[in-house]
Amino acid sequence: MASFAITLPVLPDKTPQLKRFLQEVLGSRRDTHKASRQSFGGSGLTKELAWLQQTPQGEVVIVYFEGEDPVRWFQEWIASPDPYDQWFLQEVKSITGIDFHSPQAESLPEPIFDWHR
């Protein structure tokens, strides 16, 4: 299994919206979310985790993805025309200010340290 993580800022006063959004994802949209994460020809995810972190610059959300090829899945997911995927990306943009359809947001984190037993 491969993995990667990404950190996204949470815009001021958007934490309640973030929590409602994730409750909806894990509640009424759970099955659709699962299908979204398992799509794209075998590059789907097996795990997705998120943490809310306080920093001196404000809150951030740290998201961890794991699967056969999570980077490929992420790239294909951003380009997906699926209504659920587009809704999810719009919610992320509203909460973080990041538009994953813009060229500035296309770069993924650079791995710089990997220790494991």
N, C-alpha and C positions, 0 to 999 in steps of 0.2 A: 504494500500500500504506500502511496505517496501522500504528501500533505503540504499545505501552505496556510499561512495566516495573513490577515490584512487588518490594519487599524484604520478606523474611520472616525472623523470628528463628529460629535453630536452638537448641533447648533444650539445656542442658548434657548432655554425653555422648551426644548424638544424631547426631553427625557420621558415625560408622560406619553407623548405620541409614540415614541419608540416602544415603550412597554405595552401600549394598547395594540400596536402593530404586531408585535411578536406574540401576544396572546391570541390575536386573530389567526396568525399563521399556524399556531399550535392547536387552535380550537377549530373554528368553523372551516378553515382552509387546510387542515392537516393533510387530507388525502391528495389534494391538488399540489400541495408543497412537496409531498413525498414523490409524486409522479414527476414533478419538475426536477428534483434532485437525482432521479434515476434515469433521466433521459440522455439523449445525445450519444447513441451508439456505443455503449460500453464504457464511456468515460465518466459515468455518473458517480455520485457521492455515496459513501457509506456512513459518514459522520459529518455533522455540522454543529459547531458550538459557538456561543457568543458570551462575552463578558463585558460588563459596563465598568469602566475604570475612571476614577477621578484623577485628574492631573492638574498641575498649576495653571495650565493653559485652558482648562475646561474638561468636560467629559469626553471620553472616546469609547467606542465600541470595538472590541477585538473579536474578530471572527476567524474561526479555525475550520478548514475544510480538509477532509480525508477521503480518499477513494482511489480507484485505479489510475486516473489521470485528472486530478482536480483542476489543474491549470487549464487543460484543454476544455474541461467541462465549463469552467468559469468564462472562458472566451466565447464558447458556443452559447452559453446561457445569456450573456450580454447581447448577443446578436439575435436571440430567439424572438420570433414574432408572436409567440404564445401570449394570450391575454393575461394569464396569471403572472408570467415572467415580467411582462411590461408593467403590470400593476405593482409588483414587488420592487422593480427598479425605480418606479416613480415615487414610491414610499421612501425608499432609501435616499433618493435625491431630496425629498422634502425634509427629511430628518437630518441629513448630513451635509447637504449642499453639493454633493458630488454627483455629477451626471456621468455615468459610466459610458455613455455614448459619445462623450467628448474625447478628442485625442489626448488631452492632458491626463485623463483618468485611465488610459489603457495600459499603463505600465504597472506591473505587479511587483510586490516586494522582492528585493534581492536577498537571497539566502546568504548570510555571512558567518553563521556558526551552527554547527550540527554535532552535538554530543549525544551519544546514547550507549547504553550498555549492551 
